[in-house]
Amino acid sequence: MTMQTTNIPIRSQVHPETAFALPQVLKKAGPFTLWLFSGFGLVPALWSMLRSRRNSRSKAEEISVYCVHRSFYLWAMILSGFVASAAVVHYPHSATVWGWAYIAVVLYTLATLLFDVGTLRLLLWTGIVALLWLTCRYLEDLKHVAVLSSLTAYLKHLHPRLDPGTALVLSWLLLIPWLGALFHSFTRGRTTFSPNSIEEYFLGEGREITDRSGLTFRSRYRDLLETLLGFGAGDLEAIDSSGKVVKRWENIPLLAFTWRRLDHILHQRSALVDNAPEDPVEVEQVSRQ
């Protein structure tokens, strides 16, 4: 399990606001569309990483992340169904190969949705599978008891072949909950982190602004299967001074890529300072290391 922590020991306050207006919806639709067509934030994340390497001194800014519903991880099964069906239509002799590939993607997707496989659990099951495999090899090589060879021959004898129609129907049907996951991200999944606050937007309800003061932020990658399907997806937790998790944002795609920029923002504070009468207020960014 990988954990990263950013500590800002200041008090926290929550300021909810409930309102609904069409201009606000349109204003939020722009960043969401950009996030969607930029590979769920992959292009901006890579660009931010390159820019941060070129210029180590960056100004205070804000970053928006999106939490996704677990049905978002159906994308691999949907995409493989479309690709495999098109390949089998043009190359019928490849139906067996694509059949095995589609089965592998389906099993991986189901395991992702049904189980949380952390690092320790993955190592444990890897060790169990390796022990079983070595035991079977021992029985075959020294005791001449066919175990693996019989199982392999049985699976080959099944000859699974991909049916293009079946794969296409499943992909079209699964596309509905996947689009629902995107709608959930747009309506309730957007969170914006700035040097002083955290803003969450809920369609039809309004927005909630949380003061970051006194909160410790920790990233967690509790499910390695989801992390792979989500291109570095993980959870973000906000912890108060007593060690209690007061907020949790789950299933954030590309968190592993955006964490460096997010961590930089979480180390910043903005303060209003009185200045000359002709310019009475200026903003000063303070970076805490």
KEMAR-489241 format. One line per 5 residues: number of its first residue (from 1); their letters; for each residue x, y, z of C-alpha. Coordinates in steps of 0.02 Angstrom, whole numbers, plus 50000, padded with zeros to 5 digits. Example, Ala and Ser with C-alpha at 12.3 -4.5 7.8 and 13.67 -1.06 7.14 Angstrom:
1	AS	50615:49775:50390 | 50684:49947:50357
# end
This chain:
1	MTMQT	50000:50000:50000 | 50071:50169:49950 | 50037:50321:50059 | 50092:50501:50039 | 50057:50636:50166
6	TNIPI	50048:50825:50164 | 50030:50907:50334 | 49959:51082:50362 | 49927:51107:50549 | 49791:51242:50548
11	RSQVH	49606:51240:50597 | 49469:51191:50474 | 49299:51264:50436 | 49161:51214:50315 | 49053:51340:50222
16	PETAF	48912:51257:50124 | 48816:51350:49989 | 48660:51280:49905 | 48604:51358:49741 | 48566:51305:49565
21	ALPQV	48586:51409:49408 | 48609:51365:49225 | 48763:51478:49203 | 48850:51380:49341 | 48812:51216:49253
26	LKKAG	48882:51283:49089 | 49034:51350:49178 | 49070:51179:49254 | 49037:51089:49088 | 49190:51169:49006
31	PFTLW	49322:51097:49124 | 49233:50929:49127 | 49232:50920:48936 | 49417:50963:48934 | 49450:50828:49065
36	LFSGF	49350:50701:48964 | 49431:50731:48794 | 49606:50749:48865 | 49612:50567:48915 | 49527:50597:49084
41	GLVPA	49660:50724:49128 | 49811:50627:49064 | 49871:50761:48941 | 49862:50905:49067 | 49947:50796:49198
46	LWSML	50092:50755:49084 | 50106:50936:49028 | 50108:50993:49209 | 50246:50869:49250 | 50353:50931:49104
51	RSRRN	50322:51113:49150 | 50365:51085:49332 | 50531:51008:49282 | 50574:51157:49174 | 50523:51286:49304
56	SRSKA	50540:51238:49486 | 50460:51400:49545 | 50274:51399:49507 | 50141:51521:49564 | 49996:51477:49675
61	EEISV	49856:51402:49573 | 49717:51276:49587 | 49689:51101:49524 | 49527:51008:49491 | 49509:50820:49507
66	YCVHR	49361:50707:49471 | 49301:50559:49571 | 49227:50420:49464 | 49099:50286:49500 | 49164:50107:49501
71	SFYLW	49068:50071:49339 | 49198:50184:49257 | 49316:50034:49259 | 49203:49944:49134 | 49293:50040:48997
76	AMILS	49419:49899:48966 | 49282:49770:48939 | 49183:49889:48827 | 49334:49936:48722 | 49394:49756:48705
81	GFVAS	49221:49704:48647 | 49217:49833:48508 | 49396:49799:48454 | 49384:49610:48462 | 49218:49602:48367
86	AAVVH	49287:49713:48227 | 49445:49608:48216 | 49349:49444:48206 | 49234:49512:48072 | 49383:49557:47962
91	YPHSA	49492:49409:48013 | 49379:49260:48059 | 49526:49144:48090 | 49577:49250:48241 | 49416:49213:48336
96	TVWGW	49502:49093:48456 | 49641:49214:48501 | 49519:49356:48528 | 49407:49239:48628 | 49545:49205:48754
101	AYIAV	49593:49390:48759 | 49413:49441:48790 | 49395:49312:48930 | 49552:49381:49013 | 49485:49560:49006
106	VLYTL	49316:49506:49075 | 49395:49412:49221 | 49509:49559:49262 | 49363:49682:49257 | 49255:49571:49368
111	ATLLF	49397:49550:49492 | 49419:49739:49495 | 49236:49772:49531 | 49212:49631:49657 | 49373:49635:49759
116	DVGTL	49493:49761:49833 | 49666:49692:49801 | 49797:49786:49901 | 49983:49759:49896 | 49989:49634:50039
121	RLLLW	49840:49536:49974 | 49916:49530:49800 | 50080:49464:49869 | 49986:49335:49972 | 49886:49269:49825
126	TGIVA	50039:49272:49712 | 50129:49164:49839 | 49982:49043:49852 | 49969:49026:49663 | 50158:49002:49648
131	LLWLT	50153:48868:49783 | 50011:48776:49696 | 50102:48785:49530 | 50264:48716:49605 | 50167:48576:49690
136	CRYLE	50084:48527:49526 | 50251:48531:49436 | 50325:48420:49572 | 50183:48295:49554 | 50204:48289:49366
141	DLKHV	50394:48281:49356 | 50430:48166:49502 | 50269:48073:49537 | 50208:48066:49357 | 50035:48128:49406
146	AVLSS	49962:48235:49267 | 49887:48393:49341 | 49939:48547:49244 | 49948:48456:49079 | 49772:48387:49102
151	LTAYL	49704:48556:49148 | 49790:48640:49001 | 49729:48507:48880 | 49551:48526:48946 | 49552:48715:48922
156	KHLHP	49623:48698:48746 | 49490:48570:48705 | 49354:48696:48746 | 49406:48806:48597 | 49324:48969:48655
161	RLDPG	49287:49079:48506 | 49233:49259:48510 | 49061:49288:48437 | 49060:49467:48365 | 48874:49490:48393
166	TALVL	48881:49439:48576 | 49032:49549:48612 | 48951:49698:48526 | 48788:49679:48621 | 48879:49671:48787
171	SWLLL	48985:49823:48744 | 48833:49927:48694 | 48739:49877:48850 | 48887:49910:48966 | 48911:50078:48882
176	IPWLG	48754:50140:48972 | 48821:50122:49151 | 48990:50187:49093 | 48908:50346:49028 | 48815:50353:49193
181	ALFHS	48983:50352:49282 | 49037:50502:49178 | 48875:50592:49221 | 48907:50555:49405 | 49081:50630:49389
186	FTRGR	49010:50788:49311 | 48869:50811:49436 | 48951:50758:49600 | 49132:50711:49568 | 49222:50876:49539
191	TTFSP	49335:50942:49678 | 49446:51095:49662 | 49596:51119:49777 | 49668:51293:49799 | 49798:51361:49922
196	NSIEE	49662:51405:50049 | 49508:51299:50017 | 49427:51146:49942 | 49274:51174:49834 | 49153:51035:49788
201	YFLGE	49012:51060:49663 | 48848:50963:49666 | 48729:50986:49521 | 48558:51042:49581 | 48617:51071:49759
206	GREIT	48756:51200:49750 | 48933:51193:49812 | 49027:51162:49973 | 49184:51257:50020 | 49299:51185:50152
211	DRSGL	49441:51279:50235 | 49600:51176:50219 | 49669:51239:50385 | 49720:51103:50505 | 49697:50960:50382
216	TFRSR	49823:50827:50337 | 49806:50753:50162 | 49850:50574:50121 | 49842:50478:49957 | 49803:50293:49963
221	YRDLL	49807:50159:49829 | 49700:50025:49912 | 49661:49925:49754 | 49802:49891:49631 | 49679:49825:49502
226	ETLLG	49583:49989:49503 | 49748:50084:49501 | 49796:50001:49337 | 49626:50023:49255 | 49618:50203:49317
231	FGAGD	49793:50247:49254 | 49860:50276:49429 | 49691:50299:49514 | 49683:50313:49702 | 49594:50391:49850
236	LEAID	49628:50555:49938 | 49592:50576:50123 | 49582:50733:50231 | 49627:50703:50413 | 49601:50824:50556
241	SSGKV	49718:50856:50703 | 49643:50713:50802 | 49683:50586:50667 | 49503:50565:50608 | 49466:50554:50422
246	VKRWE	49343:50696:50395 | 49333:50685:50205 | 49375:50552:50077 | 49378:50567:49888 | 49379:50394:49809
251	NIPLL	49427:50332:49636 | 49522:50483:49569 | 49597:50437:49399 | 49779:50485:49369 | 49807:50529:49552
256	AFTWR	49983:50458:49542 | 50022:50581:49400 | 49936:50733:49475 | 49995:50708:49654 | 50154:50809:49630
261	RLDHI	50059:50963:49574 | 49923:50934:49704 | 50053:50915:49841 | 50132:51080:49787 | 49965:51170:49801
266	LHQRS	49929:51092:49970 | 50093:51162:50034 | 50042:51340:49988 | 49941:51470:50082 | 49877:51638:50015
271	ALVDN	49865:51789:50131 | 49793:51964:50108 | 49917:52100:50159 | 49881:52286:50179 | 49991:52391:50066
276	APEDP	49995:52570:50004 | 49829:52668:49996 | 49829:52668:49807 | 49852:52481:49807 | 49781:52428:49977
281	VEVEQ	49776:52240:49954 | 49893:52117:49876 | 49901:51928:49879 | 50053:51842:49948 | 50085:51658:49923
286	VSRQ	50176:51567:50062 | 50249:51396:50025 | 50272:51278:50172 | 50404:51144:50150
# end
